Amino acid sequence: MTEPAHSRYGGSVIGRILVCPGSVALCDTVPLVASSRYAEEGTAAHALAEACLSRQLHPNEFLDVEMGAGFPVTVEMAEAVRVYCETVTHELALTKTAELYVEKKFALKVAGADEGEVFGRNDAMVYHPETGRLRVFDYKHGVGVSVDADDNAQLKFYAAGAVFSNPWKVSELILTVVQPRARDVDVAGAVKDWKFETPDLFEFLGDVGEAIVAAKQASGQQLNAGAHCDKSFCDARIVCPAYRALKLAGTGFEDVDLTEVEAKDYPHPSELTNERLAQIVAALARFSSWSNACQEYLEAKLLAGEQVPGWKVVDKIGRAKWISDEESVAKTLELLYDINRDLVLPRKLTTISEVEKLLKGAGATKRQIEDFKLRCTLKESSGMTIAPESDRRPAVNAAERAFGDVSTD
């Protein structure tokens, strides 16, 4: 019998199950939702990270190589994975006897769960036998949802797998999220750590056991909607009454026949007060996540063979790709068509991060690197945008920005 790829009580969903045990049974009632392109890109980035750490290679060595699901390694992906790999290797360099484990599987014995029912794998972890220091890493490639390390159930799940699956004496436990592409990376940073007391893992496993028992007894009840629905991409969102009530409350779409909605039926934004505008935009964000879940559910039904009026399944538009190496393509074009190879393989300036690495390799000091960056680089925002008050970034005065350079002479 083939082992399932993911545990129904695994790390990516345990945070949701702890607060919404009924979601497990409800997920069993819906068709399997197709993996999104964002999830597939994340899988490819994880495969790249595993290859780099396991083989001690730089991500740039895999540029344009497909790491899975048809996603070639781009400069952006390589740069994000580089940040993650360097964070792990920096930890590895702290002691001479440090041990690195990449994508190591584990199984947890949890009261209320059958043997082998709760399992997972750690992206990476570094253990120092000399000091008892253990650092567990979780790489996040996503942009939209910024993940905190503090009291993160998924991280605690991975930590439990590391501690209870190995004969280690752990005196210091550090849980780390590395998310280089997060929208708030300039504020929160790409690397977020959280120190967790090892004995507290016993209490955490107790909570997991209670949640699993509740999930097995829930039969679709004990549903609690919240941020965990979207963060864990719960497959049952679209059929969940608690989620629907949460997302549609106050949007104006609770009982609207969506086929009859037309733009002309709504007032122009200029006719609305600032308070009403704020309410509508906030409601739109909630409605958007619900409508996206509807689309995922519709796609799952169609791919399962179900007929849906007005919709059909088609092949994705193909994308041409090179099957010959770069040198062969350049030589062929140069010999047969006299096309200059510099037009085919143009030289371009490498990334700032890569230059920093070259400077370090050349023996430049931190001060020299900073001096070079001051002379040759500029970090500036691409503009202003709006965000809810809960956003970590400080507010700016748009009027002052707009008129700050205007002379009154």
N, C-alpha and C positions, 0 to 999 in steps of 0.2 A: 504494500500500500504506500503510495506516494505521500510524503510529509507535506502538509499545507505550507504555503509560502509565509503566511502570517497567522499568528494566534488571534483568535477572536477576543482574547483578553490581553493582547500585546501592548507594548509601550505606546504606540501611536494613538491608541483608543482608550487607554486605561484612565486618563484624566476625565474623559466623558463618562465612562462607566461608573466611576466613583461618585459622580453627582447625578447620573441618570441611568440607573440599572435597567430600566425598562427599554432602553434603546437597543440592547442586544437582541431581544426577541423581536422587536419591531423591524430591525434590519433584515431579519430572516424572511420577512414577508414581501420585500421589494426585490425587483430584478437587479442583477449585478450592474452597477453603474460603470460605464467605460472610463478608463483612466484618462484624465485630461492631459493636454500637451505640457502643462506646467508640471504635473506629477512625473510625466515621462522624462522631461528635461532634468528634473531633480534626480531621478533614478540614474540617468546618464552621468550627471555630475558626481554622484556617489561612486559610480563605477570608476570614474576617472580618479577620484580621491583614493580609492582602494588600490588602484594600479600604481599610483605615484608613491604612496606610503610603503606598499609591500615591496616595490622594486627600487625605491629610493631614486625616483626620476622626477624631473621638473614637469609640471603640467604642459608647458609650451611644447614639449616633445611629442605631444599627442594632438597638436592643432590639426583640425580637419578630419581627424580619425573619428569614426562613428563608435560611440561607447555603448550603444544599445538604443532600441526604439527609433532608429533612424536619426538620432541627434548627433551631428558632428561637433567636435570640441571647438568652440569659438574662443576668441581672445578674451571675451568677457567671462566665459565659464572658466577658462584656465586661470584668469586672475583671481577669481573668487576662490577656487580650489587651492591656489597657491597660498592665500591667506590662512586657510584651514591647515594645510600641510605644514606650513612654517610654525604655526601655533603648537602643533603636535610635536614637531621635531625640536622645538625650543624646550619643551618640557622634557623630552627624551635626553637632552644634553645636560640636564641639571646634575645627574650622577652618572658615574661610569658603569654602574651595574643595572641601569634602568632597563625595563623590559617593555617592548611595544607589542600590542595585540591589535590586529585590524580585522574588523568584521567577524569577531569571535562569537559563535553561537552559545546560548545558555538556556537552561530550563530551570524553572523555579517550582519548589514544592510549596503550594499554598493551600491552607485549610479551605475545604469547600470545592476545590478544583480536582479533577482527575489527574493522574500522573501523566506528565507530558502535555497537558492542556495549556499551560502557561509557559511561553517561551519567547525568545527574541534573539537579537544579536546587537552587539555594540559597534558603533561606527569605528571608534578607536579608544584605546585606554592605555595609559602608561603607569606601570607600577615600579616603585623604587624599593627593593628589598632592604637596602641599608637603613632607610628612614621610615618605612611603612607608609609613605605617601602614595596615594592612588588618585589619579585624575581621569575622569571619564568624559569623553567628548561626544557631542551630538552635532553633526553638521547639518545646517539648514541652508538650502540653496534658494529658497523662496524670497520674493520681494514684498508681497502684499501683507502678510501677517507677521509682525515683529514678535519674536519669541523671547520671553524672559527666562532667566535661569532660576530665579528665586522661587522656591517652593514648587518647582516644576514636576508634576507627577510622572511625566515621561522620563525625565532625567533620574528621578528616584527609582523608577522601575529598572532602568539600565544599571544604576548603581547597585541595586539588589542583585541583579544578575552577575555583576562583576565580583561582588563581595562573597556571595553565598555559593558561587560556582568554582571558587578557587581557594586553595589552602593558604591564603595570605593573612598576615597580621597587619591590619590597616589601622594606622594611628591618625592619619589625616586624609580626609575624603573631600575632593574638590570636583564639582560637577560644572561642566563648561558647555555653553552653546556658542557655536561659531556661525554667524550669519552675515557674511560680507556684503550681501546685496540688499539688506533690509532698508526700507525707506527712511528709517530714522537712524541709520548707521552713523551719521555725523554727530548725533546727539548721544545715542546709547552706546556706540562703539560696535565693532564687529565681533568682539570676544567678550562674553559675559560669564562671570564665574559666580558660583555659590558654594560656600562651605557647608557641609552637612555632617551632622554627628552620626557616626556609624551605628551606634546602638538604636537610633531612631528608625533604622530600617526595619526593625522587628515590628514596631508599631505600624509602619507603612504597610508591611505585608499583611498584618492583621486587618487593616482597612480594605486592602485588596480582596482578601478572602471573604469579608462580609459583603462587599459589592458583588462578587461573583455569585455568592449564595442568593443574594437578592435578585440578581439578573436571571438566574435559573428559575426563580419562583415568580418572577414579575409577570410573565405572559402578556407583555405589552403595556403593563401598568407602571407606576412610578416613573412617569415621564417628567423631566424638568428641563425646560428650554433655557438657553443662555449662550454666552460667548463660545462655550465648548462645542456647540452644534456646528458652527462654521470652522472653528479652529481644527477640529478633528475631521471635518468634511463628512459628517455623519450621513450615510446612505439613506437613512429613513427620514431625513428632514422633510421631504415633500409630502409624506403621508402622516407626519406627526402633528396631532392637533395642538400640542403645546408650542411647537415651533411656529406653526402657522399663526396662532394667536399672537405670539411675540412679534413676528415680523410684520404682520398686517395691521396691528393695533395702531390707530391714529394716522394711517397712510391715506385713508379715503378709498381703499380698494377692498375693504372687508366684504362687502356684499355687492360689488359692482360687476355687471356683465362685461367682461373685458372686450368682447367682440363689438360692443357698442360705443367704446370710448373713442372720442375724437378730440383733437387739440382745440378745436373751436369751442368746445364745451367748457373750457377752463379759462379763467381770467388771465390777462396778460400780466407778466411779472411786475410791470410798472404800477399795476393797480393794487399790489399787495403791500402790506406793512413789512417792516424788517423782521418783526417777530414771526409773522406768518411765513415769510421766505425761509427763515431759519428752521421752522417746523417742517416745511415741505422738503427741504434738502436733507434734513435728518431722516425723515420718513422714507425718502427715496433710497437712501443707503440701505435701510432695512428691507424695503421691497425688492431692491436689486438682488440681494443675496437669495431671497426666496424665489425670484424669477429665474435666477441661474440654476437653482436646485430643480425647478420645473423643467428646464431645458435638459439637464443631465438625466432626469427621469424619463423624459420623452425619448431621448437618444437610446437609453437602455431598453425601452420597450421595442423600438424599431429594430435595434440590433439583435434582439431576442426573437425577431420574426413576427411581432405583432403589427397589425395594420392600424395606422393612425391617419385619419382623414387630413388631406392637405400636405402630407409629408412622405418622404421616401428615403431609402438608403442609397447612396451613390459612392463611387470610388473617389478618394481624395485626389486633387490635382497633382500630377507627378512633378517631381523636381529633378532636373538634369544634374548629374554629378560626374566628375571626372573618374575614369577607370584607369587612366595612365598616371604615372607619377609626374610631378611638376617639371622635372628636367626633360622628360620625354616630350611633353606637350610643348615646352618652349623650343626645343630643338627642331621638332616637326614644323612648327609655324615659321621658324627662322629659315630653315633649309628650303621648304617648299614654297613659302609665300613671302620670304624676305621681310618678315615682321620682327622688328627689334625685340630682343629678349627682355630688355628693360621695360617694355610696354606690357609684357606678359607676366614677368616676375619683378615688379617694381620694388625698389628699396623704399623702406619707410621707417620712420623713427619708432623705436620700441616704446613700451609703456614706461611711465614714470617709476612704477614699482620695480620693473626689470632693471632700470638704470640704477636704482638704489641698491639692488642686489649686486650689480656689477661694481659699484663703488665700494661696497663692503668687501668684495673679493679682491679689489685693488688695494685694500688697506686703508681706505679713507676713514677718518674718525667720524663720530656722530656729529660733531660740530661742523666738520667740513661738508658733510652730506646736507645738513640743514642750510649751510651757507650757499651751496650749489642750488638747492631748491628755491631759496629766496631770490637768487639771481635769474633762474631759468624757468620757474613755474609760478603759476597763480591759481589759487583755489577760490573759486567764486560760485555763487548760486546762479542757476540758470534763470532765476526769476522768482516771483512770489506765487503762492498758491493758498488755498484756504484749508483749514483743518479744524476739527472739533477742539474744544477747550482742553480735553483730556490729553491731547498730543503733547509730547515732551518738548518740542521746539518752542523757544520763546516767541511771543507775539512781536510783530514789527508794525510800525506806523506807516501804513500804505501812503497816506497823504504826504508825510515827510519824505518818503522815498521818491515820490513822484515829483515833488517841488523843491527838493533839497538843493539841487544845482541851479535853480532859477535865480538869476540876478534881479534885484529890485531897484538897481540904479537907473 
